[in-house]
Amino acid sequence: MAEADLQKTLQQLRQTLSSSQIHNASSLLSRAKLSLLKLNALVPNPQASRNSLLLARETLELGALISIRLKDSEAFTRYFQQLQPFYSLPTDQVARSENQSKITGLFLLLRLSQGDYAGFHTVMEGLEVAAGREEGGMQRMEADVCIQYPVRLEQALMEGSYDRVWGETKGEKVPSEEFAIFTKVRSRPTEPYPPTRSLHC
């Protein structure tokens, strides 16, 4: 029963994420977390079924993406931290999430936007260690647009190349609309953020 309720709530959350009703998402997220508690799946544990783990991960990912759209960096950071045990699960237990790169890239960008370069490099080191354990992992990471976008921005900032920073934040180079939320560089103060195109991360 709890699993069926959770699936229904997640369907509503997905609709909320892509609509103008995103401010109504908080109550749905609370309901989803309550269902996860009933399933004993809010954190990975050996008793949780594979399906429960997938539902838990999706709940937290939706919470992270909703937090970004609401510009709530503290909530996004909490969701990112809660997701790490799920992202660390072996792929033979739970398949890799399609949103993992996007959420990780957004967290890297958040660290940059807050001037936390030490935190940025700590996350990058963890990614490099994890990628080094997988065959072809480093090549995949280097080709991952959602990871490489904040990496390029950090390099440009370190070099003091603000023209490059501005160029990277132009619409055609931003991986998805969530990334544009952190874009601070504009050609004129009154100019809106440029439109973005969605890339698969």
C-alpha positions in Angstrom: 0.0 0.0 0.0 2.8 2.5 0.9 4.6 1.7 -2.3 1.5 2.3 -4.4 0.8 5.6 -2.5 4.4 6.6 -3.1 4.2 5.9 -6.9 1.1 8.1 -7.1 2.8 10.9 -5.1 5.9 10.7 -7.4 3.7 11.0 -10.4 2.2 14.2 -9.0 5.7 15.5 -8.1 6.9 14.9 -11.7 3.9 17.0 -13.0 4.6 19.7 -10.4 8.3 19.9 -11.5 7.3 20.7 -15.1 4.5 23.1 -14.2 3.9 26.5 -12.7 2.6 24.8 -9.5 6.1 24.0 -8.2 5.5 25.9 -5.0 2.9 23.2 -4.1 5.6 20.6 -4.1 6.6 20.8 -0.4 3.5 19.0 0.8 3.9 16.2 -1.8 7.6 15.7 -0.8 6.6 15.4 2.8 4.0 12.8 1.9 6.5 10.9 -0.2 9.1 10.9 2.6 6.4 9.5 5.0 5.8 6.7 2.6 9.5 6.0 2.4 9.6 5.8 6.2 6.8 3.2 6.2 8.8 1.2 3.6 12.0 1.6 5.7 13.7 2.9 2.6 14.6 6.6 3.4 18.2 5.4 3.6 19.6 2.3 1.8 19.4 -0.9 3.9 19.6 -4.6 3.2 15.9 -5.1 4.0 14.6 -2.7 1.4 13.5 -4.1 -2.0 15.2 -2.9 -5.2 12.0 -1.1 -6.2 11.8 0.7 -2.9 15.4 1.9 -3.3 14.6 3.2 -6.8 11.5 5.0 -5.5 13.5 6.5 -2.6 16.2 7.7 -4.9 13.7 9.3 -7.3 12.0 11.0 -4.4 15.3 12.6 -3.2 16.2 13.5 -6.8 12.9 15.2 -7.4 13.4 17.0 -4.1 16.8 18.2 -5.2 15.6 19.5 -8.6 12.6 21.2 -7.0 14.9 22.9 -4.5 17.0 24.2 -7.3 14.0 25.6 -9.1 12.9 27.2 -5.8 16.4 28.6 -5.3 16.7 26.9 -1.9 20.4 26.0 -1.8 20.2 24.6 1.8 17.5 22.2 0.9 19.3 21.2 -2.3 22.5 20.5 -0.3 20.5 18.3 2.1 19.0 16.3 -0.8 22.4 16.0 -2.4 23.9 14.6 0.8 21.0 12.2 1.3 21.4 10.9 -2.3 25.1 9.9 -1.8 24.4 6.5 -0.2 22.0 5.7 -3.1 24.6 6.8 -5.7 27.2 4.6 -4.0 25.1 1.4 -4.3 26.6 -1.2 -6.7 25.1 -1.0 -10.2 24.2 -4.7 -10.0 21.9 -3.8 -7.1 20.4 -0.6 -8.5 21.1 0.8 -12.0 22.8 4.1 -12.3 20.4 7.1 -12.2 19.9 9.2 -15.3 19.8 12.3 -13.0 23.0 11.5 -11.1 25.3 13.6 -13.3 22.9 16.5 -13.5 22.5 16.7 -9.7 26.2 16.3 -9.1 27.0 19.0 -11.7 24.5 21.3 -10.0 26.1 20.7 -6.7 29.5 21.5 -8.1 28.1 24.7 -9.6 26.5 25.6 -6.3 29.9 25.3 -4.6 31.4 27.6 -7.2 28.5 30.2 -6.9 29.2 30.2 -3.1 33.0 30.6 -3.6 33.6 27.2 -1.9 36.5 26.0 -4.0 37.7 23.6 -1.4 34.3 21.9 -1.4 34.3 21.9 -5.2 37.6 20.1 -5.4 36.6 17.6 -2.7 33.6 16.5 -4.8 35.8 16.3 -7.9 38.3 14.2 -6.2 35.6 11.8 -5.1 34.3 11.6 -8.6 37.7 10.9 -10.0 38.4 8.1 -7.5 35.0 6.5 -8.3 35.6 6.9 -12.0 39.0 5.3 -11.7 37.5 2.2 -10.3 35.4 1.6 -13.4 36.5 0.5 -16.8 36.3 3.6 -19.0 35.1 5.6 -16.1 37.5 8.5 -16.6 36.5 8.8 -20.3 32.8 8.9 -19.4 33.4 11.6 -16.8 35.4 13.7 -19.2 32.6 13.4 -21.8 29.9 14.2 -19.3 28.5 17.6 -20.1 26.9 18.1 -16.7 30.2 17.5 -14.9 32.5 19.3 -17.4 30.3 22.5 -17.4 31.2 23.5 -13.8 34.8 22.2 -14.4 35.2 24.6 -17.3 33.7 27.5 -15.3 36.1 26.8 -12.4 39.1 26.7 -14.7 38.1 30.1 -16.3 37.5 31.6 -12.8 40.9 30.4 -11.6 42.6 31.9 -14.7 40.6 35.2 -14.2 39.2 34.8 -17.7 35.8 36.4 -17.2 35.2 36.5 -21.0 35.3 32.7 -21.0 33.0 32.6 -17.9 30.5 34.8 -19.7 30.8 32.7 -22.8 30.2 29.5 -20.9 27.0 30.9 -19.3 25.4 31.7 -22.7 22.3 29.7 -23.4 23.7 27.3 -26.0 26.4 26.1 -23.6 24.3 25.7 -20.4 23.4 21.9 -20.0 19.9 22.5 -18.8 17.6 25.2 -17.4 18.5 24.2 -13.8 22.1 25.2 -14.4 21.0 28.7 -15.6 19.7 29.5 -12.1 23.3 29.9 -11.0 24.2 32.1 -14.0 25.3 35.5 -12.5 27.1 36.9 -15.5 24.9 39.1 -17.8 25.9 41.5 -20.6 23.6 44.2 -19.1 22.0 44.2 -15.6 18.5 44.3 -17.0 19.1 41.5 -19.5 17.2 38.3 -18.7 18.9 35.0 -18.7 19.3 33.6 -22.2 17.2 30.7 -23.2 18.8 27.3 -22.7 18.6 24.1 -24.5 18.4 20.8 -22.7 21.2 18.3 -23.0 21.2 14.7 -21.8 23.5 14.5 -18.8 
